[in-house]
Amino acid sequence: MRKKQFKTESKKLLDMMINSIYTHKEIFLRELISNASDAIDKLYFRSLTDDSVSLGHSDYSIFININKEEKTLKISDNGCGMTAEELENNLGTIAKSGSFDFKREGDKGDDVDIIGQFGVGFYSAFMVADKIEVVSRPFGAEVANKWTSEGVDGYTIEECGKESFGTEITLYIKEDGEDEKYSEFLEEYRIRGLIRKYSDYIRYPIKMPVTRREKVEGTENEYKNVTTVETLNSMVPIWKKAQSEVTDEEYKSFYGEKFYDFEGPLKVITQKSEGTATYTALLFIPKRAPYNYYTKEYEKGLELYSSGVMIMEKCADLLPDYFGFVRGIVDSSDLSLNISREILQHDRQLKVMAKAIEKKIKSELEKMMRTDREEYDKFFDAFGIQLKYGVYADYGMNADNLKDLLLFHSSGEGNKYVSLKEYVDGMKDEQKAIYYAAGESIDKIEILPQVATVKAKGYEVLYLTDDVDEFALKLLGKYQDKEFKNVTAEALDLLTEDEKEAEKSKNESSEEMLTFMKEAIGKVSAVKWNGALAEHAVCLSSEGDLSLEMAKILKKMPGAEMGVPSASVVLEINMNHPIAEKLAALYESDKDRLAKYAKVLFGEACLIGGVALDDPKEFTSLVSELMI
């Protein structure tokens, strides 16, 4: 028996792979079980055309054996086995894959779902073992061969005995170190957990002898060790079953166990795609946002499987941020994987899958809005703000895609949610714009003088209470050719032509007085008469694109202390209110007192408009002084 050397390139690759490529050492078991499944696939496929292979699908299995005394972990299968030449080719040359070659052999490979097209996955076992033995006997052969290696120094191949066909891999687990506890892979619970995590849906049973302490029948205190063989994997993924075969309770149970949510999902979405991207998806929309959903700690992503083998716990690339609340599984048999199953190529195929999944989620949400509005309202309470951020993010790139999913409370009956389409469909014939008002709460919005003015015209007002709302509408710009109009904007345009003319005339004739009041206040860009206010004496409005509420939000953001733009504030005074005559008289008789009135009116407008007073003490002193 002569020791053979890996090629120089193989040595470097093996060393790099063991120390760098795989993020988690635990995945070695996933790789070896997947290889065992491939070996069984090959023999099972052969049985379809070769009568000498009498085994049926249920006869195949993968065995795991733990020996703590010898510190070995053994993975065996009754698959096709390997000849000495195949051991040389598949294990002696790193990045050589027998599974890949099998898949390429004409049409016959198309009927078999091969997992192990990776070539180097086997060598991940060297992350936890300092020696590996592979004993393999091909089906139909009398002789077995043993491949042995202790890593980069090389390997040996020699004939040996083996009772039956298949492959048996023995890992001699490394000694524990200061930073690594390799002995954990000799614990039953750990192996059981890894199989449940990565290989639960391998199509063949994964079995392991399990020893339990049982009471001896007929005795009080006598116990004995009883060893039984247990199947550790469930084999059939729920997402591979037809939806008609799965009950709501089964979906709920699977969702709760998989994603640790004590409540059932709000909605279950299934999708099966064939063609450009072949995959099966099982998606869930939760009833409530996770506790950390709106924090930096939350990680979006779907579990990604390749032929039932989990290759990524959270594949973020499969979900856009605005659908980051979706949980679920995507399983594809033709993913482009590289070196290890952890390194996923960002190719066109993955992008096609992500786009199709996004489209499916959107269509299901639209359907829910149409057919089960009560449930959609609950969904929007939990995740609507994320959709609004999706409209605003990336310079509005996804605004058109999301606009019909948005809801806003409104001034309609009961302040219920309305969609933009519902608002436009209910607009009056003469209505020119979609009116909205922004504030901290519905109660504070409803006391705005301009809201009362718009409602008096019979127009509905959208109530924007989330910080992102107005920014999102600004990016949308229009909906069905109807502009969005903030009711606190200066040019609200609700007057008749005669009323407009009267307002214009009043402002022109009072220009000097209004300028005096502006200078007395010192915090506004203008003071103007307003002919549209009803019972309110004053209100605040803004000039330009930056509204009062947007300016308030910008001031709350991180880094605001370095300086943020301010809104151009206008004080508007009701020209039909008794205060108008009082101000005109003071301008003629007592300008000092008029200046105080101007400051008080500005303070009143700030309080109604939800704007903080810069100097509450000055305001209250002026009120007391003017009452004397």
Beta strands, then each sheet from edge to edge (+ up, - down):
strand 1: 62-67
strand 2: 72-77
strand 3: 129-137
strand 4: 144-149
strand 5: 155-160
strand 6: 166-173
strand 7: 206-215
strand 8: 223-231
strand 9: 267-273
strand 10: 279-285
strand 11: 302-306
strand 12: 309-315
strand 13: 327-332
strand 14: 407-410
strand 15: 417-419
strand 16: 433-438
strand 17: 461-464
strand 18: 478-479
strand 19: 482-486
strand 20: 526-530
strand 21: 538-543
strand 22: 568-574
sheet 1: 5+ 4- 3+ 6- 2+ 1- 7- 8+
sheet 2: 9+ 10- 13+ 11+ 12-
sheet 3: 15+ 14- 17+ 16+ 19+ 18-
sheet 4: 20+ 22+ 21-
end
